[in-house]
């Protein structure tokens, strides 16, 4: 099986936009509204140019994506100065096969912890989403903030702090 996680390039915008629309369509059917559902390819291309958009490819096909926004590119009223995970999606044809867990883990472990030495990360999801908040909490995220998005969707923000092995070892020996 040929599989890899790559940083998206502007020429990937159409494919990533299509993946996001397919994945978020199920949320629209549940009356959950995220701003990307009203976005366009140009917006995705601009995001690829400003932020880090990861894409998990299997046999050259984009099957999952996640975007990481860094503190220096966030709006002034961001609820945290940690990196922010957004636009997380798995192609519906590949749901339930572990690709979502894999790309989120890659973003957390390889990009944020190992490469950037980030102290943590945060994300948001719809309050009324039937299972995402619980899934993120099982992954170590804790709710810390609430806000409504421009489409009127109530959001819960969840934060995960990373602990380096060195700081964990120091805490245990103290």
C-alpha positions as CSV (number, residue, x, y, z in Angstrom):
1,X,0.0,0.0,0.0
2,X,1.4,3.4,-1.0
3,X,0.4,5.9,1.7
4,X,2.0,9.2,2.9
5,X,1.2,12.4,4.7
6,X,2.3,15.5,2.7
7,X,2.1,19.3,3.1
8,X,-0.5,20.5,0.5
9,X,0.5,22.7,-2.3
10,X,-1.7,25.4,-4.0
11,X,-2.3,23.0,-6.9
12,X,-4.0,20.6,-4.4
13,X,-6.7,23.1,-3.6
14,X,-9.4,21.7,-5.8
15,X,-8.9,18.1,-4.6
16,X,-8.9,19.2,-0.9
17,X,-11.9,21.4,-1.4
18,X,-13.8,18.5,-2.9
19,X,-12.8,16.2,0.0
20,X,-13.9,18.8,2.5
21,X,-17.3,19.2,0.8
22,X,-17.9,15.5,0.7
23,X,-16.9,15.0,4.3
24,X,-18.9,18.0,5.7
25,X,-22.0,17.1,3.7
26,X,-23.0,14.6,6.3
27,X,-22.8,17.4,8.9
28,X,-25.1,19.7,6.9
29,X,-27.6,16.8,6.8
30,X,-27.5,16.9,10.7
31,X,-28.0,20.7,10.7
32,X,-24.4,21.4,11.7
33,X,-22.9,24.3,9.9
34,X,-19.2,25.0,9.6
35,X,-17.9,28.0,7.5
36,X,-16.0,25.8,5.0
37,X,-19.3,24.4,3.8
38,X,-19.9,27.8,2.2
39,X,-16.3,28.2,1.2
40,X,-14.7,27.9,-2.3
41,X,-11.5,26.6,-4.0
42,X,-9.9,30.0,-3.8
43,X,-10.4,30.1,-0.1
44,X,-8.8,26.7,0.3
45,X,-5.9,27.8,-2.0
46,X,-5.3,30.9,0.2
47,X,-5.3,28.8,3.3
48,X,-2.8,26.4,1.8
49,X,-0.5,29.4,1.1
50,X,-0.9,30.9,4.6
51,X,-1.3,27.9,6.9
52,X,-0.1,24.2,7.0
53,X,-2.6,22.0,5.3
54,X,-1.7,18.3,5.6
55,X,-3.1,15.7,3.3
56,X,-3.0,11.9,3.8
57,X,-2.7,10.2,0.5
58,X,-3.4,6.5,-0.3
59,X,-2.4,5.5,-3.8
60,X,-2.1,9.2,-4.6
61,X,-5.7,9.9,-3.6
62,X,-6.4,12.4,-0.8
63,X,-8.3,10.5,1.8
64,X,-7.9,12.8,4.8
65,X,-6.9,16.3,5.5
66,X,-6.2,18.6,8.5
67,X,-5.2,22.2,8.6
68,X,-2.9,23.7,11.3
69,X,-3.1,27.5,11.9
70,X,-0.2,28.9,13.9
71,X,-0.5,31.6,16.5
72,X,1.2,34.2,14.3
73,X,-1.6,33.8,11.7
74,X,-4.6,33.7,14.0
75,X,-7.1,36.5,14.4
76,X,-6.7,38.9,17.4
77,X,-9.6,37.3,19.3
78,X,-8.4,33.7,19.1
79,X,-9.1,31.9,22.4
80,X,-5.6,30.6,22.7
81,X,-2.0,31.3,21.5
82,X,-1.5,27.6,20.7
83,X,-1.6,26.2,17.2
84,X,-5.2,25.6,16.1
85,X,-6.4,22.5,14.2
86,X,-9.2,23.1,11.8
87,X,-10.6,21.8,8.5
88,X,-10.2,18.1,9.6
89,X,-11.9,15.7,7.3
90,X,-11.9,12.1,6.1
91,X,-13.3,11.2,2.7
92,X,-16.6,9.3,3.4
93,X,-15.3,6.4,1.2
94,X,-12.5,5.9,3.8
95,X,-14.3,6.5,7.1
96,X,-13.8,4.0,9.9
97,X,-10.3,2.9,8.6
98,X,-8.2,4.9,11.0
99,X,-7.1,7.6,8.5
100,X,-8.5,10.4,10.7
101,X,-6.7,9.2,13.7
102,X,-3.5,8.8,11.6
103,X,-3.5,12.3,10.2
104,X,-4.4,14.0,13.6
105,X,-1.6,12.0,15.3
106,X,0.8,12.9,12.5
107,X,-0.1,16.6,13.0
108,X,0.3,16.4,16.8
109,X,3.3,14.2,17.0
110,X,5.5,14.9,14.0
111,X,4.6,18.5,13.1
112,X,3.7,20.1,16.5
113,X,5.6,18.1,19.1
114,X,8.7,16.9,17.3
115,X,9.3,19.6,14.7
116,X,7.9,22.8,16.3
117,X,8.2,21.8,20.0
118,X,4.7,23.3,20.5
119,X,3.5,23.1,24.2
120,X,0.0,22.1,23.0
121,X,-2.8,22.5,20.5
122,X,-6.4,23.4,20.4
123,X,-9.4,22.8,18.1
124,X,-13.1,23.4,17.9
125,X,-16.2,21.4,17.1
126,X,-20.0,21.9,17.1
127,X,-21.5,21.6,20.5
128,X,-24.4,19.5,19.0
129,X,-22.1,17.2,17.0
130,X,-23.1,13.7,18.3
131,X,-19.7,12.3,19.0
132,X,-16.7,14.5,18.1
133,X,-16.3,16.3,21.4
134,X,-16.1,12.9,23.2
135,X,-13.7,11.5,20.7
136,X,-11.4,14.5,21.2
137,X,-11.6,14.2,25.0
138,X,-10.6,10.5,24.7
139,X,-7.5,11.8,22.8
140,X,-6.6,14.1,25.7
141,X,-8.3,17.3,24.8
142,X,-10.2,19.3,27.4
143,X,-13.0,21.9,26.8
144,X,-12.0,25.4,27.7
145,X,-14.0,27.9,25.7
146,X,-17.3,28.4,23.8
147,X,-18.2,30.7,21.0
148,X,-20.7,30.9,18.1
149,X,-19.3,30.8,14.5
150,X,-20.5,33.3,11.8
151,X,-23.2,30.8,10.7
152,X,-24.8,30.7,14.2
153,X,-23.3,27.3,15.2
154,X,-22.4,26.9,18.9
155,X,-18.8,25.7,19.1
156,X,-16.8,24.2,22.0
157,X,-13.0,24.7,21.9
158,X,-10.9,21.9,23.3
159,X,-7.2,22.1,24.3
160,X,-4.5,19.5,24.6
161,X,-1.2,20.2,26.4
162,X,1.8,18.2,25.3
163,X,4.3,17.0,27.9
164,X,7.8,16.2,26.8
165,X,9.5,13.1,28.1
166,X,12.1,15.3,29.9
167,X,9.5,17.3,31.8
168,X,7.5,14.2,32.6
169,X,10.7,12.5,33.9
170,X,11.5,15.6,36.0
171,X,8.0,15.8,37.5
172,X,8.2,12.1,38.5
173,X,11.6,12.5,40.2
174,X,10.6,15.6,42.1
